[in-house]
Amino acid sequence: MEGDDCTFQPDSSDDHSQRGSVASSATLSRAQDVLIYLFGESAVHLTVEGLGSVNVQELARSVREALNIPECVQDVFALWLCSPLLDLQLKARHQPYKLCRQWQDLLYRFTEASEEDISQDEPYLQFRRNVFYPKSKELQIEDEAVLRLLYEEARSHILTGRYPSDPEHWTGLGALSLALDEGTNLDSQQFTTTIREKKLSSFLPAHVVMGSGGLFSTLRGKSSRQAGLEQSLLEAYKKISTSAGDSPAPTQLLHQYLNTCHTLPYYGCAFFLGEIDKPAQGILQRGKRKAVNVGICLEGVYVMDVKEKHVLLGLRFSELSWDHSYPEEEGDSHILWLEFDGEEDGTPVNKLLKIYSKQAELMSGFIEFCVELKSASEGGAAAGMDGEVSQSQQPAGQEGSKKNGRGGRRGMLSRQNSVVCNRVHSLNTISYVDNGKEIKRLKPKRAASFFTRQASAPSYSAVQVTESLEQG
């Protein structure tokens, strides 16, 4: 499911089938049993009449009532149609049963899965975070049930490596999970017993626990690595016990966990699977590609290495321009193009990154929609300031966000050891220079320039599938 997970925006299609979400679909006019899955291996059981015509808005209302979610935070969550091959965030008007019936068509269009995998894939309904819900509003939530749902989802993404994190992050988050599960009063012996019973992978990312290297190196270093991880987790747990006291309120620990996750710029992103070119390393190494996750949220775009679990490129919307190209010949790929500032041998250049993906069309539409939402929210905020800051006085980055990207030259991208930071040096990009008169150096042939997207305010048009789907 790594990388296929695409929490996305409008793309139309009415379809639905489930990993047991619908117990029976023989007589749709009668009441049917429906399971809506949650993170944390639990589910909400509903009995639904007229399943064939019920829409997402009605189902979501029933789920919120079953979970006692307050109306004031009803927009925090959305219904998703998920499978190991594809995740879609559904719109209120979608009819899940109809979407399931078109599921294979969606897989053929938006995934590279084999015919056999597609024929065996079956989606299910899941109640999870709405990608369009602002993180700033999430910090204001006090309801424990809502916080617990957000925590379970974030925890799942941390443990699976979907949210790359540094040791100080995953150690602290693992200790918070332990405190939430077992309280803050465990002594060292109780701590060790609990960890051995539940396994380290219940608290730390799987790739961290397993380590890297071959089978023999894994077996040889397993005990010493496990001991080191347990010790780090114990120290973090003791710090929480000391600072939080004997019996902290669950909401305190839940807030602490989510606040830590909010420091990760891709928290709450919609994820898409793609590939990028590997840097050439000799004649025999040309033409190879690397699998990447592309996370898109209201703030920007993040390209992450699926295998290494770290960020390759992270750009806010004020730091990029983008475009999407369709295959020109059979065998060609859909491509999402990202353009950003860089340098070569000390010379400022423009860089192009090609992301090959059947979901490029969805990614492009989602970026455009996020830019439009961000522009609208910033426009409202600016109006509330009574014109204190004029358009000409705005920072280049802020102005650029209203133009779908470039608002003047940005500062160079930072390169650090953290998994969260950019690794532009490891990307195979196309570089060129715009001197104001002409573009010099290699630039691909395109039907439209990147800069056509920057001249006017973005106007979002939904990507058509049959109706409108949100890819997750």
BELQUIHU-V858695 format. One record per pair of residues at least 24 apart in sequence whose ideal C-beta (glycine too) atoms are under 8 Angstrom apart, sorted by sequence separation. I is the first residue (numbers start at 0). GAP is how many residues later the second one is. D is the distance in whole Angstrom. If there is no record, write none. Layout:
<<I:GAP:D> <I:GAP:D>>
//
This chain:
<<27:24:4> <85:24:6> <128:24:6> <270:24:5> <271:24:7> <332:24:7> <333:24:6> <335:24:4> <377:24:7> <27:25:8> <33:25:7> <85:25:6> <127:25:5> <176:25:8> <177:25:6> <203:25:6> <269:25:7> <312:25:7> <314:25:5> <332:25:8> <333:25:8> <334:25:6> <24:26:7> <84:26:5> <176:26:5> <199:26:6> <268:26:3> <269:26:5> <333:26:4> <374:26:7> <35:27:5> <268:27:6> <269:27:7> <275:27:7> <312:27:8> <332:27:8> <333:27:6> <335:27:5> <373:27:6> <374:27:5> <84:28:5> <174:28:8> <268:28:4> <335:28:6> <21:29:7> <95:29:6> <150:29:8> <173:29:4> <199:29:6> <203:29:7> <265:29:4> <267:29:5> <173:30:5> <199:30:7> <202:30:6> <266:30:8> <267:30:8> <370:30:7> <265:31:7> <59:32:8> <84:32:7> <84:33:7> <170:33:8> <199:33:8> <268:33:6> <272:33:8> <370:33:5> <55:34:5> <169:34:6> <264:34:7> <55:35:7> <56:35:4> <169:35:5> <194:35:6> <264:35:7> <302:35:8> <324:35:8> <325:35:8> <55:36:5> <56:36:7> <84:36:5> <265:36:4> <275:36:8> <323:36:5> <367:36:7> <54:37:7> <55:37:7> <58:37:7> <83:37:7> <85:37:8> <264:37:6> <300:37:7> <323:37:6> <54:38:6> <55:38:5> <82:38:5> <169:38:6> <191:38:7> <194:38:7> <265:38:7> <54:39:6> <55:39:8> <82:39:6> <323:39:7> <54:40:5> <55:40:6> <82:40:4> <164:40:7> <312:40:6> <323:40:4> <53:41:7> <54:41:8> <81:41:6> <82:41:7> <88:41:7> <322:41:7> <52:42:6> <53:42:7> <80:42:5> <81:42:6> <88:42:6> <158:42:7> <191:42:8> <293:42:7> <321:42:6> <35:43:7> <51:43:8> <53:43:7> <80:43:8> <81:43:8> <158:43:8> <190:43:6> <52:44:8> <80:44:6> <81:44:5> <160:44:5> <36:45:8> <51:45:5> <79:45:7> <80:45:8> <158:45:7> <159:45:7> <160:45:7> <265:45:8> <321:45:6> <404:45:8> <405:45:8> <50:46:5> <51:46:7> <78:46:6> <79:46:5> <158:46:6> <159:46:7> <160:46:5> <187:46:7> <190:46:6> <78:47:7> <79:47:8> <157:47:6> <158:47:6> <78:48:6> <79:48:6> <265:48:7> <404:48:7> <405:48:6> <77:49:8> <264:49:6> <403:49:5> <404:49:6> <76:50:6> <77:50:7> <302:50:7> <316:50:7> <403:50:5> <76:51:6> <77:51:7> <185:51:7> <402:51:5> <76:52:6> <77:52:4> <302:52:7> <402:52:8> <75:53:7> <76:53:6> <77:53:8> <183:53:8> <316:53:7> <402:53:8> <75:54:6> <316:54:5> <402:54:7> <403:54:5> <74:55:6> <177:55:7> <185:55:8> <401:55:6> <183:56:6> <184:56:7> <75:57:5> <183:57:4> <316:57:6> <74:58:6> <174:58:6> <178:58:7> <173:59:5> <177:59:6> <66:60:8> <183:60:6> <170:61:5> <174:61:4> <178:61:5> <183:61:7> <184:61:6> <293:61:6> <347:61:7> <75:62:7> <170:62:6> <173:62:7> <174:62:4> <178:62:7> <183:62:7> <184:62:8> <273:62:7> <183:63:7> <291:63:7> <293:63:7> <18:64:7> <62:64:5> <171:64:5> <174:64:7> <175:64:6> <182:64:7> <183:64:6> <15:65:6> <75:65:7> <166:65:7> <170:65:5> <174:65:5> <178:65:7> <14:66:8> <58:66:7> <300:66:7> <338:66:8> <59:67:7> <288:67:7> <295:67:6> <338:67:8> <72:68:6> <171:68:8> <340:68:6> <27:69:7> <178:69:8> <293:69:6> <340:69:5> <342:69:6> <72:70:6> <75:70:6> <179:70:7> <295:70:5> <339:70:8> <341:70:7> <295:71:6> <340:71:7> <341:71:7> <24:72:7> <76:72:7> <297:72:5> <340:72:7> <6:73:7> <69:73:6> <72:73:6> <179:73:5> <296:73:7> <339:73:7> <350:73:7> <68:74:7> <75:74:7> <178:74:6> <179:74:7> <295:74:7> <352:74:6> <20:75:8> <21:75:7> <297:75:6> <298:75:8> <68:76:7> <69:76:7> <297:76:6> <350:76:8> <352:76:5> <353:76:8> <4:77:8> <10:77:8> <67:77:6> <68:77:6> <175:77:6> <179:77:8> <275:77:7> <276:77:6> <351:77:6> <21:78:8> <66:78:6> <275:78:7> <317:78:7> <318:78:7> <350:78:4> <351:78:4> <15:79:7> <275:79:6> <317:79:4> <350:79:7> <351:79:8> <3:80:7> <5:80:7> <6:80:6> <7:80:7> <8:80:7> <13:80:6> <15:80:4> <175:80:6> <176:80:7> <274:80:7> <275:80:7> <317:80:7> <350:80:5> <351:80:7> <3:81:5> <5:81:5> <7:81:6> <9:81:6> <13:81:5> <15:81:5> <175:81:5> <273:81:4> <274:81:5> <315:81:7> <317:81:8> <318:81:8> <349:81:7> <3:82:6> <4:82:5> <5:82:7> <6:82:5> <15:82:6> <17:82:7> <66:82:8> <273:82:6> <274:82:7> <317:82:4> <321:82:8> <341:82:6> <348:82:4> <349:82:5> <374:82:7> <0:83:5> <3:83:7> <14:83:5> <15:83:4> <16:83:3> <43:83:7> <273:83:3> <316:83:8> <317:83:4> <320:83:7> <321:83:7> <348:83:6> <349:83:7> <374:83:7> <0:84:8> <13:84:4> <14:84:3> <15:84:3> <16:84:7> <172:84:6> <175:84:8> <272:84:6> <316:84:5> <320:84:4> <348:84:5> <349:84:6> <13:85:5> <14:85:5> <15:85:7> <271:85:6> <273:85:7> <315:85:8> <319:85:5> <320:85:5> <347:85:8> <0:86:8> <12:86:6> <14:86:5> <16:86:5> <272:86:7> <273:86:7> <318:86:8> <319:86:8> <346:86:7> <371:86:5> <13:87:8> <14:87:3> <15:87:7> <36:87:6> <38:87:8> <172:87:6> <271:87:5> <316:87:7> <317:87:7> <341:87:7> <343:87:6> <370:87:5> <371:87:7> <13:88:7> <14:88:5> <36:88:7> <37:88:7> <171:88:6> <172:88:7> <316:88:7> <371:88:5> <12:89:5> <34:89:7> <35:89:5> <36:89:5> <37:89:6> <38:89:6> <273:89:8> <317:89:6> <341:89:7> <14:90:7> <34:90:7> <35:90:7> <36:90:7> <37:90:8> <271:90:7> <367:90:5> <14:91:7> <33:91:7> <35:91:5> <168:91:6> <271:91:5> <318:91:5> <351:91:7> <368:91:5> <12:92:7> <317:92:7> <348:92:8> <351:92:7> <367:92:5> <12:93:6> <168:94:7> <318:94:8> <168:95:7> <364:95:7> <269:96:6> <364:96:8> <364:97:7> <162:98:7> <314:98:8> <364:98:4> <164:99:6> <163:100:8> <312:100:8> <162:101:5> <361:101:6> <20:102:8> <147:102:8> <154:102:7> <163:102:8> <206:102:6> <360:102:5> <18:103:5> <20:103:5> <150:103:5> <153:103:7> <157:103:7> <162:103:6> <5:104:8> <17:104:6> <18:104:7> <19:104:6> <20:104:4> <146:104:6> <149:104:8> <153:104:6> <162:104:7> <204:104:7> <16:105:5> <17:105:6> <18:105:4> <365:105:7> <16:106:5> <17:106:4> <143:106:6> <147:106:6> <150:106:6> <313:106:7> <3:107:6> <15:107:7> <17:107:6> <143:107:5> <146:107:4> <150:107:6> <153:107:5> <313:107:8> <336:107:8> <146:108:7> <149:108:6> <310:108:6> <313:108:6> <15:109:8> <141:109:6> <161:109:7> <309:109:4> <310:109:6> <312:109:5> <361:109:5> <38:110:7> <143:110:7> <308:110:7> <309:110:8> <310:110:6> <311:110:7> <312:110:7> <37:111:7> <146:111:7> <310:111:6> <311:111:5> <312:111:6> <338:111:5> <39:112:4> <310:112:7> <311:112:8> <358:112:7> <38:113:4> <153:113:7> <309:113:7> <336:113:7> <37:114:7> <38:114:4> <311:114:6> <312:114:6> <311:115:6> <38:116:8> <39:116:8> <138:116:8> <38:117:5> <138:119:8> <137:120:7> <138:120:7> <324:121:7> <8:122:8> <324:122:8> <7:123:8> <8:123:8> <138:123:7> <322:123:7> <6:124:4> <137:124:8> <322:125:7> <134:127:6> <322:127:5> <321:128:7> <320:129:4> <137:130:8> <320:130:7> <322:130:7> <161:131:7> <321:131:7> <134:132:7> <320:132:6> <134:133:6> <320:133:6> <132:135:7> <130:137:6> <130:138:7> <128:139:6> <130:139:5> <163:140:6> <163:145:5> <163:146:5> <163:147:6> <278:147:7> <160:148:4> <278:148:7> <279:148:7> <278:149:5> <277:150:6> <275:151:7> <276:151:4> <275:152:7> <264:155:7> <263:156:6> <4:157:7> <1:158:7> <0:159:8> <1:159:7> <1:160:7> <110:162:8> <133:164:7> <130:166:7> <131:166:7> <88:181:7> <86:184:8> <271:199:7> <269:201:6> <270:201:7> <269:202:5> <131:241:7> <111:246:6> <110:247:6> <109:248:5> <110:248:8> <108:249:7> <109:249:5> <109:252:7> <165:252:5> <165:253:6> <164:254:7> <165:254:7> <163:255:4> <164:255:8> <163:256:7> <8:261:7> <6:262:7> <7:262:5> <6:263:4> <5:264:6> <6:264:6> <7:264:7> <5:265:6> <4:266:4> <5:266:5> <3:267:8> <5:267:7> <2:268:7> <4:268:8> <2:269:8> <3:269:5> <2:270:4> <2:271:8> <2:288:6> <4:288:8> <7:288:8> <2:289:7> <2:290:5> <1:291:7> <2:303:5> <1:304:6> <130:339:8> <130:341:7> <7:351:8> <10:351:6> <5:353:6> <8:353:8> <7:354:5> <10:354:7> <7:355:8> <9:355:7> <5:356:7> <8:356:6> <108:356:7> <8:357:5> <7:358:5> <9:359:7> <105:359:7> <8:360:5> <8:361:8> <109:361:7> <105:363:7> <101:364:7> <98:370:8> <93:373:7> <92:374:8> <93:374:8> <92:375:8> <93:375:7> <90:377:6> <90:378:8> <89:379:7> <90:379:6> <89:380:6> <87:381:5> <88:381:4> <87:382:6> <88:382:7> <87:383:5> <88:383:4> <86:384:7> <87:384:5> <85:385:8> <86:385:4> <81:390:8> <77:392:8> <79:392:6> <11:450:7> <10:451:7> <11:451:8> <14:451:8> <9:452:4> <10:452:4> <11:452:6> <12:452:4> <13:452:6> <9:453:7> <10:453:7> <11:453:5> <12:453:4> <13:453:5> <10:454:5> <11:454:5> <12:454:6> <11:455:3> <12:455:8> <11:456:3> <12:456:5> <10:457:6> <11:457:6> <9:458:4> <10:458:4> <9:459:7> <10:459:7> <9:460:6> <10:460:6> <7:461:7> <8:461:5> <7:462:5> <8:462:7> <6:463:7> <7:463:2> <6:464:7> <7:464:5> <5:465:4> <6:465:3> <5:466:5> <4:467:6>>
//
